[in-house]
Amino acid sequence: MAGYVIADVLVSDPEQYKQYQALSPGAITAAGGEFLVRGGRHEVLEGDWTPNRLVVARFPTFEQARAFYDSVGYLAARAQRAGATEHFNMVVVEGV
């Protein structure tokens, strides 16, 4: 089954966040993943969750999605992101 990485991000330093954005696509691709959502318009339909910037990436398996997080490429991207966000919530979920 596919694995999905989903993140809700509140960017506080857009210039620094650009450094993360430059590195994260390569890390996703190297781990066998692809972006499905990378920001963009969204609307809350139910509940009180108020997401900011949403990101969804799909991987062939849950294990590949999980391994992406600790990959060398994504560790470098995470280092560039440090201090650029007010919050960065991320989950990995198995799906279809």
Phi, psi and omega in degrees: 000149180293157174240141182237136172254125182237130181229143172242120191235135170245104183283129178250340179227087185303324180294315179292323181298332177300328178294319176295315181298332179287330184263328187295323179300320178295322179292321178296311181297316180299332180270006178089012184257174176213147175286136170254325179222134178216077185084201178099173183291139175212162182216130177284126180261328178211155175085183184247015176288128178240081181291158179257260177265120181259140178226134177228128176235140179250139177234157181301326181221161175301318183298321178292322178297317180292319181294328177307317185302323182260011181289156180302317181296320181282331174300320178294319178296317179299322179297322179289335181280339185308124179085358183263356182228147173284320169212153179216095180261132183219138174229159170241136184220143177276140181210197183263000000 
